[in-house]
Amino acid sequence: MYIPTALSYDDVLLVPQKSEVKSRQDVDTSTQLTRNISLKIPIVSANMDTVTESAMAIAMAQEGGIGIVHRFCDITKQVSEIKRVKRKQNIIITHPFIISSTATLADFKNKSEELNCSAFLVSDDNTALLGLITRRDVVFCSNDQTLVRDIMTPREKLIVAPVNIPMEEAKKILKDNKIEKLPLVDANFQIKGLITEKDIMRNSSNTQASKDNLGRLLVGAAIGVRGDYLARAVTLTEAGADILVLDIAHGHSTNALEAIKIIKRLLPHMELIGGNIATAQGALDLIEAGVDGVKVGIGPGSICTTRLTTGFGVPQLSAVLNVAPVCKKYGVPLIADGGIRQSADLVKALAAGADTVMMGGQLSGTEESPGPTINYQGRQCKISRGMASLTAALSRPDAKEKHHQITPEGIEARVPYRGPVKNILARYLGGLRSGMSYGNAQTIKDLRNCQFIRITKAGLKESEAHDNEVL
């Protein structure tokens, strides 16, 4: 029986090339995530409940990447997280928050805290504009039973604009009238949208961010292949998700392929990523089913134990090398999911044919990852867990198995608190830019011209800091 060798990132190095890159800041790190969605940086945060909710997704998109909001909650919660991302910045807010004129000041305060919003258009039927209320209107009002209509700025005193107003004209109105909010209405004062000074400033100052055509941050959402997956897909699409990610451990399965076909028939224009797989045939079957991106990785994650539990998997570098030719042939981007421990792994994954990498473990423990920061033996940390771990399996909304029936394929772990995620991204991108300069790569695609060499354990040891007393 012939048994081939399969390689992980630590088994290889890339051979330096004569480089025409004059500065690592000159390289282009943009890439494709799916057939129709591009990113400024090739990093995606994983759809894990200890990694990506709205705070992480916002931070990732602002830095040029994207976050995939996990599915291990009910639909309402997941939709709420998606909407938080989509409302973070806009050119035009198409569905502004509304409050009734008969609501009380207490209602306004509660709604402001719940939605993290300081201003509301006032309407009693959610269509006709009656006024505008902001925190500035309530700052000196102490009676919580005061009605909104008694403290709002009424419609007659508001400056409004038609929905099709050019953006430059809207900016001039905001500037000339020294206002921060510009409601958009039709001839009958029906609410059609809202433009804010803050959103204009955010969009003009952050050209690196991943945005849709309305200036909103890009965000993805995970779905399963059973139960409410179809209703979840439709609802998340309506909520503004830009990408759906099929979240199943073994993506080369009938369940996954049938789900992909159904979703693409129902939502033909929605970008859909399928996986996880580790073989060329798996990639081909996913592409023929209709996916717009292929996610590669069976067991390489830092908190995944699939290979130890089941005996199945493919070391991640070989998995990417197996799948890349198929993805290239059909023009479908490849997402290398898991196994990234340092920036060199990111460079190697991209050189092997990945278009982006998905990271979980290295982004867990950051300020934006879900969950509180805790103290353990004098050190700050957070909790991270694999989505096939025991506690994750038991906490799923659709969980039917009992404790003794679950065979975990992941662990729960403490991870050190790592500060803002942008610091982690900066370190990885710095390594990527340096790696591209060593490989004479102006673009990520150019990295694929580099040559891999296998190394021994001695070569790996030599690659690390050695013969020093590390400070």
C-alpha positions as CSV (number, residue, x, y, z in Angstrom):
1,M,0.0,0.0,0.0
2,Y,1.5,3.3,-1.1
3,I,1.2,6.0,1.7
4,P,2.1,9.5,0.5
5,T,3.7,12.1,2.6
6,A,1.6,15.2,3.6
7,L,3.1,18.4,5.0
8,S,2.3,21.1,7.4
9,Y,3.6,24.7,7.4
10,D,6.5,23.8,9.7
11,D,7.8,21.2,7.2
12,V,8.7,23.7,4.6
13,L,10.3,27.1,3.8
14,L,10.2,29.4,0.8
15,V,13.3,30.0,-1.2
16,P,14.3,33.7,-1.4
17,Q,14.1,35.4,-4.8
18,K,15.9,38.3,-6.4
19,S,13.5,41.1,-5.5
20,E,12.5,44.2,-7.3
21,V,10.3,45.3,-4.4
22,K,11.9,48.5,-3.1
23,S,9.9,48.7,0.1
24,R,7.6,46.3,1.8
25,Q,5.0,49.1,2.0
26,D,4.8,49.0,-1.8
27,V,3.2,45.6,-2.0
28,D,-0.5,45.0,-2.6
29,T,-2.2,42.7,0.0
30,S,-5.6,42.8,-1.6
31,T,-7.3,39.6,-2.6
32,Q,-10.6,37.8,-3.4
33,L,-12.6,36.2,-0.7
34,T,-15.4,35.0,-3.0
35,R,-16.1,35.3,-6.7
36,N,-17.5,38.8,-6.3
37,I,-16.2,40.1,-3.0
38,S,-12.6,41.4,-2.5
39,L,-10.7,42.4,0.6
40,K,-7.8,44.7,1.2
41,I,-6.1,42.1,3.5
42,P,-6.2,38.3,3.3
43,I,-7.5,37.6,6.8
44,V,-10.9,36.4,7.9
45,S,-12.0,35.9,11.6
46,A,-13.4,32.5,12.3
47,N,-17.1,31.8,12.8
48,M,-16.5,30.6,16.5
49,D,-18.6,31.8,19.4
50,T,-15.4,32.8,21.3
51,V,-14.0,34.7,18.3
52,T,-16.6,36.5,16.1
53,E,-19.6,38.5,17.0
54,S,-20.3,42.1,15.9
55,A,-17.4,43.8,17.8
56,M,-14.8,41.5,16.0
57,A,-16.6,41.7,12.7
58,I,-16.5,45.6,12.9
59,A,-12.8,45.6,13.8
60,M,-11.9,43.2,11.0
61,A,-13.8,45.1,8.3
62,Q,-12.3,48.4,9.4
63,E,-8.8,47.0,8.9
64,G,-9.7,45.6,5.5
65,G,-10.6,42.0,6.4
66,I,-13.9,40.5,7.3
67,G,-15.5,38.6,10.2
68,I,-17.9,35.7,10.0
69,V,-20.5,35.8,12.8
70,H,-21.0,32.4,14.3
71,R,-24.3,30.5,14.2
72,F,-24.3,29.1,17.8
73,C,-27.3,31.2,18.9
74,D,-30.9,31.7,17.8
75,I,-31.6,33.5,14.6
76,T,-32.7,36.7,16.3
77,K,-29.4,37.1,18.1
78,Q,-27.3,36.4,15.0
79,V,-29.4,38.9,13.0
80,S,-28.9,41.5,15.7
81,E,-25.1,41.0,15.4
82,I,-25.2,41.4,11.6
83,K,-27.3,44.6,11.9
84,R,-24.9,46.1,14.4
85,V,-22.1,45.7,11.9
86,K,-24.1,47.1,9.0
87,R,-25.1,50.1,11.0
88,K,-21.6,51.0,12.2
89,Q,-21.0,53.2,9.2
90,N,-23.0,54.1,6.1
91,I,-23.2,56.5,3.3
92,I,-26.9,56.5,3.7
93,I,-28.8,54.7,6.5
94,T,-31.6,53.1,4.6
95,H,-33.5,51.9,7.7
96,P,-32.9,54.5,10.4
97,F,-34.0,53.8,14.0
98,I,-37.5,55.2,14.8
99,I,-39.2,56.0,18.1
100,S,-42.9,56.9,18.7
101,S,-43.8,60.5,19.7
102,T,-45.8,59.0,22.6
103,A,-42.7,57.2,24.0
104,T,-41.3,58.5,27.2
105,L,-37.9,59.8,28.0
106,A,-37.3,56.5,29.9
107,D,-38.2,54.6,26.7
108,F,-35.7,56.7,24.8
109,K,-32.9,56.0,27.3
110,N,-33.6,52.3,27.2
111,K,-33.7,52.2,23.5
112,S,-30.6,54.2,23.2
113,E,-28.7,51.8,25.4
114,E,-30.1,48.7,23.7
115,L,-29.3,49.9,20.2
116,N,-26.2,51.9,21.0
117,C,-27.8,54.9,19.2
118,S,-28.0,58.5,20.4
119,A,-30.6,59.8,17.9
120,F,-33.9,58.6,16.6
121,L,-36.3,59.8,13.9
122,V,-39.8,60.2,15.4
123,S,-42.8,58.6,13.7
124,D,-46.0,57.0,15.0
125,D,-46.5,54.7,12.0
126,N,-42.8,54.0,11.1
127,T,-43.2,55.9,7.8
128,A,-44.2,59.5,8.2
129,L,-41.5,61.8,9.8
130,L,-42.8,63.8,12.8
131,G,-39.5,65.0,14.3
132,L,-36.0,64.1,15.5
133,I,-34.8,63.5,19.0
134,T,-31.1,63.3,20.1
135,R,-29.3,63.2,23.5
136,R,-28.8,66.9,23.1
137,D,-32.6,67.3,23.4
138,V,-32.8,65.4,26.7
139,V,-29.7,66.4,28.5
140,F,-31.4,68.8,30.8
141,C,-34.7,66.9,31.1
142,S,-35.0,65.0,34.4
143,N,-38.5,63.7,34.3
144,D,-38.4,60.2,32.8
145,Q,-42.1,60.4,32.0
146,T,-41.7,63.3,29.7
147,L,-43.1,62.4,26.2
148,V,-40.8,62.4,23.2
149,R,-43.2,64.8,21.3
150,D,-42.6,67.4,24.0
151,I,-38.8,67.5,23.7
152,M,-38.1,66.5,20.1
153,T,-37.2,68.9,17.3
154,P,-40.5,68.9,15.3
155,R,-40.6,68.3,11.6
156,E,-41.2,72.0,10.8
157,K,-37.9,73.0,12.3
158,L,-35.9,70.2,10.6
159,I,-33.8,70.4,7.5
160,V,-34.6,67.5,5.3
161,A,-33.5,66.4,1.8
162,P,-34.9,64.1,-1.0
163,V,-33.6,60.5,-1.0
164,N,-31.7,60.9,-4.3
165,I,-29.7,63.9,-3.1
166,P,-26.1,63.9,-4.4
167,M,-23.6,63.3,-1.6
168,E,-21.7,66.5,-2.2
169,E,-24.9,68.5,-1.9
170,A,-25.8,66.6,1.3
171,K,-22.3,67.4,2.8
172,K,-22.9,71.1,1.9
173,I,-26.2,71.2,3.7
174,L,-24.7,69.6,6.8
175,K,-21.9,72.1,6.8
176,D,-23.8,75.2,6.0
177,N,-26.5,74.5,8.6
178,K,-24.2,73.2,11.2
179,I,-26.3,70.0,11.7
180,E,-25.2,66.4,12.2
181,K,-28.3,64.6,10.9
182,L,-30.1,64.9,7.6
183,P,-33.3,63.0,7.2
184,L,-34.2,61.8,3.7
185,V,-37.9,62.0,2.8
186,D,-40.3,62.0,-0.2
187,A,-42.8,64.6,-1.1
188,N,-45.2,63.3,1.5
189,F,-42.6,63.3,4.3
190,Q,-42.4,59.5,4.2
191,I,-39.0,58.4,5.8
192,K,-36.6,57.2,3.1
193,G,-33.3,57.3,5.0
194,L,-30.8,59.3,7.0
195,I,-27.4,60.8,6.3
196,T,-25.1,61.7,9.3
197,E,-22.0,63.7,9.5
198,K,-20.3,60.9,11.5
199,D,-20.9,58.4,8.8
200,I,-19.6,60.7,6.1
201,M,-16.4,61.3,8.1
202,R,-15.9,57.6,8.7
203,N,-16.3,56.7,5.1
204,S,-14.0,59.4,3.8
205,S,-11.3,58.8,6.4
206,N,-11.2,54.9,6.3
207,T,-10.4,53.9,2.7
208,Q,-8.8,50.7,3.9
209,A,-12.1,49.3,5.3
210,S,-14.1,46.5,3.6
211,K,-17.3,48.1,2.5
212,D,-20.4,47.4,0.4
213,N,-21.7,49.7,-2.3
214,L,-23.7,51.7,0.4
215,G,-20.5,52.3,2.4
216,R,-21.5,49.8,5.1
217,L,-18.9,47.4,6.5
218,L,-18.8,43.9,5.0
219,V,-19.8,41.0,7.2
220,G,-20.4,37.3,6.8
221,A,-22.7,34.9,8.7
222,A,-22.4,31.2,9.3
223,I,-25.3,28.7,8.8
224,G,-25.6,25.0,9.2
225,V,-27.1,22.3,7.0
226,R,-30.0,21.1,9.2
227,G,-32.9,22.4,11.2
228,D,-33.5,26.1,10.6
229,Y,-30.6,26.6,8.2
230,L,-32.7,27.7,5.3
231,A,-34.8,30.2,7.3
232,R,-31.6,31.4,8.8
233,A,-30.0,31.9,5.4
234,V,-33.0,34.0,4.2
235,T,-33.3,36.1,7.4
236,L,-29.5,36.8,7.5
237,T,-29.6,37.9,3.8
238,E,-32.5,40.2,4.5
239,A,-30.6,41.6,7.5
240,G,-27.7,42.6,5.3
241,A,-25.1,39.8,5.5
242,D,-22.8,40.0,2.5
243,I,-21.7,36.3,2.6
244,L,-23.1,33.1,4.0
245,V,-20.6,30.5,5.2
246,L,-21.7,26.9,5.4
247,D,-20.4,25.7,8.8
248,I,-20.0,22.0,8.8
249,A,-17.0,20.0,9.9
250,H,-17.1,17.6,6.9
251,G,-18.0,19.7,4.0
252,H,-17.5,16.9,1.4
253,S,-20.8,15.3,2.3
254,T,-24.2,14.8,0.8
255,N,-25.8,17.0,3.5
256,A,-23.5,19.9,2.6
257,L,-23.8,19.5,-1.2
258,E,-27.6,19.3,-1.1
259,A,-27.8,22.3,1.3
260,I,-25.6,24.4,-1.1
261,K,-27.9,23.6,-4.1
262,I,-31.0,24.5,-2.2
263,I,-29.5,27.8,-0.9
264,K,-28.2,28.8,-4.3
265,R,-31.6,28.1,-5.9
266,L,-33.4,30.2,-3.3
267,L,-30.7,32.9,-3.0
268,P,-28.9,32.9,-6.4
269,H,-27.2,36.2,-5.9
270,M,-25.9,35.6,-2.4
271,E,-22.2,34.8,-2.0
272,L,-21.9,31.3,-0.4
273,I,-18.7,29.8,0.9
274,G,-18.6,26.0,1.3
275,G,-16.4,23.6,3.3
276,N,-14.5,22.4,5.2
277,I,-12.7,20.0,2.8
278,A,-9.1,18.9,2.2
279,T,-9.1,17.2,-1.2
280,A,-9.3,18.2,-4.8
281,Q,-12.4,16.1,-5.3
282,G,-14.1,17.8,-2.4
283,A,-13.4,21.2,-3.9
284,L,-14.7,20.1,-7.3
285,D,-17.9,18.8,-5.8
286,L,-18.5,22.0,-3.8
287,I,-17.9,24.2,-6.9
288,E,-20.2,22.1,-9.0
289,A,-22.9,22.5,-6.3
290,G,-22.5,26.3,-6.7
291,V,-20.2,27.7,-4.0
292,D,-18.5,31.1,-4.5
293,G,-15.6,30.2,-2.2
294,V,-14.0,27.0,-0.8
295,K,-12.9,26.6,2.8
296,V,-10.0,24.2,3.3
297,G,-9.0,22.6,6.6
298,I,-9.8,19.4,8.4
299,G,-8.3,19.5,11.9
300,P,-5.5,22.1,11.8
301,G,-7.0,24.5,14.3
302,S,-5.3,25.1,17.7
303,I,-8.3,23.9,19.7
304,C,-9.5,21.2,17.2
305,T,-8.9,17.5,18.0
306,T,-10.7,16.0,15.0
307,R,-7.5,14.2,13.8
308,L,-6.9,12.7,17.2
309,T,-10.5,11.7,17.7
310,T,-11.3,10.3,14.2
311,G,-8.0,9.6,12.7
312,F,-9.0,11.6,9.6
313,G,-7.4,14.9,8.3
314,V,-4.7,16.2,6.0
315,P,-1.9,18.4,7.2
316,Q,-2.8,21.9,6.2
317,L,-0.1,22.9,3.7
318,S,-0.8,19.7,1.7
319,A,-4.5,20.3,1.9
320,V,-4.1,23.7,0.4
321,L,-1.8,22.4,-2.3
322,N,-4.3,19.7,-3.1
323,V,-7.2,22.1,-3.6
324,A,-5.6,25.1,-5.1
325,P,-5.3,23.8,-8.7
326,V,-9.1,23.1,-8.8
327,C,-10.0,26.5,-7.4
328,K,-7.7,28.2,-9.9
329,K,-9.2,26.3,-12.8
330,Y,-12.8,27.3,-11.9
331,G,-12.0,30.8,-10.6
332,V,-13.2,30.1,-7.1
333,P,-11.2,31.6,-4.2
334,L,-9.7,29.3,-1.6
335,I,-9.9,30.1,2.2
336,A,-7.2,28.3,4.2
337,D,-8.9,27.7,7.6
338,G,-6.7,26.9,10.6
339,G,-3.2,26.1,11.5
340,I,-1.9,29.7,11.4
341,R,0.4,30.2,14.4
342,Q,2.7,32.9,13.1
343,S,3.0,35.3,10.1
344,A,5.2,32.8,8.2
345,D,2.3,30.4,8.1
346,L,0.2,33.1,6.5
347,V,2.8,33.7,3.8
348,K,3.2,29.9,3.2
349,A,-0.6,29.4,2.9
350,L,-0.9,32.2,0.3
351,A,2.1,30.9,-1.6
352,A,0.6,27.5,-1.7
353,G,-2.5,28.9,-3.4
354,A,-4.8,30.2,-0.7
355,D,-6.5,33.6,-1.4
356,T,-7.3,34.3,2.2
357,V,-6.7,32.6,5.6
358,M,-9.3,32.1,8.4
359,M,-7.9,32.6,11.9
360,G,-9.5,31.7,15.2
361,G,-7.0,30.9,17.9
362,Q,-4.7,33.9,17.2
363,L,-7.7,36.3,17.3
364,S,-9.3,34.8,20.4
365,G,-8.3,36.7,23.6
366,T,-8.4,40.0,21.9
367,E,-10.4,43.0,23.1
368,E,-13.1,42.4,20.5
369,S,-13.5,38.6,21.0
370,P,-16.8,37.7,22.8
371,G,-16.7,37.1,26.5
372,P,-15.3,38.9,29.5
373,T,-11.6,39.2,30.4
374,I,-10.8,37.2,33.5
375,N,-7.9,37.0,35.9
376,Y,-6.3,33.6,36.4
377,Q,-3.3,33.3,38.7
378,G,-2.5,37.0,38.3
379,R,-2.8,37.0,34.5
380,Q,-5.5,38.4,32.2
381,C,-7.1,35.8,29.9
382,K,-10.2,34.9,28.0
383,I,-11.9,31.5,27.2
384,S,-11.6,30.0,23.8
385,R,-13.3,26.8,22.6
386,G,-13.6,24.7,19.5
387,M,-17.1,24.5,18.1
388,A,-17.0,20.7,18.3
389,S,-15.9,20.8,22.0
390,L,-18.1,19.4,24.7
391,T,-19.4,22.7,26.1
392,A,-20.0,24.1,22.6
393,A,-22.0,21.0,21.6
394,L,-24.2,21.2,24.7
395,S,-24.9,25.0,24.3
396,R,-26.2,24.8,20.8
397,P,-29.8,26.0,20.4
398,D,-30.7,22.8,18.5
399,A,-28.6,20.4,20.8
400,K,-30.3,17.0,21.1
401,E,-27.5,14.9,22.4
402,K,-26.9,14.4,26.1
403,H,-23.6,14.7,27.8
404,H,-22.7,11.1,27.6
405,Q,-23.6,10.8,23.9
406,I,-21.2,13.5,22.7
407,T,-17.7,12.7,21.4
408,P,-15.8,16.0,21.5
409,E,-13.6,17.0,18.5
410,G,-12.3,20.2,20.2
411,I,-11.2,21.6,23.6
412,E,-11.9,24.5,25.8
413,A,-8.9,26.6,26.8
414,R,-7.7,29.8,28.5
415,V,-5.9,32.1,26.1
416,P,-3.9,35.2,27.1
417,Y,-5.5,38.6,26.8
418,R,-4.0,40.1,23.6
419,G,-5.4,43.6,23.4
420,P,-7.0,45.2,20.3
421,V,-7.3,42.9,17.3
422,K,-5.7,45.6,15.1
423,N,-2.4,45.0,16.9
424,I,-2.5,41.3,16.0
425,L,-3.4,42.1,12.4
426,A,-0.6,44.6,12.1
427,R,1.9,41.9,13.2
428,Y,0.7,39.4,10.7
429,L,0.5,41.9,7.9
430,G,4.0,43.1,8.7
431,G,5.3,39.6,8.3
432,L,3.3,39.1,5.1
433,R,4.7,42.3,3.5
434,S,8.2,41.3,4.4
435,G,7.6,37.8,3.1
436,M,6.3,39.3,-0.2
437,S,9.5,41.3,-0.5
438,Y,11.7,38.2,-0.1
439,G,9.6,36.5,-2.8
440,N,9.7,39.4,-5.3
441,A,5.9,39.5,-5.0
442,Q,4.1,42.8,-5.7
443,T,0.8,41.0,-5.2
444,I,-0.4,37.9,-3.4
445,K,-0.8,36.0,-6.7
446,D,2.9,36.7,-7.3
447,L,3.8,34.7,-4.2
448,R,2.6,31.6,-6.0
449,N,5.7,31.8,-8.2
450,C,7.9,31.0,-5.2
451,Q,9.6,27.7,-4.6
452,F,8.9,25.5,-1.5
453,I,11.7,23.3,0.0
454,R,11.2,20.7,2.6
455,I,13.3,21.0,5.8
456,T,14.3,18.6,8.5
457,K,13.8,18.9,12.3
458,A,17.3,20.4,12.4
459,G,16.2,23.0,9.8
460,L,13.2,23.9,11.9
461,K,15.3,24.2,15.0
462,E,17.7,26.4,13.1
463,S,14.8,28.6,11.9
464,E,13.9,29.4,15.5
465,A,15.8,31.6,17.9
466,H,18.5,29.3,19.4
467,D,21.6,29.3,21.5
468,N,20.5,32.3,23.4
469,E,18.9,33.0,26.8
470,V,15.7,34.6,25.6
471,L,14.7,37.7,27.5
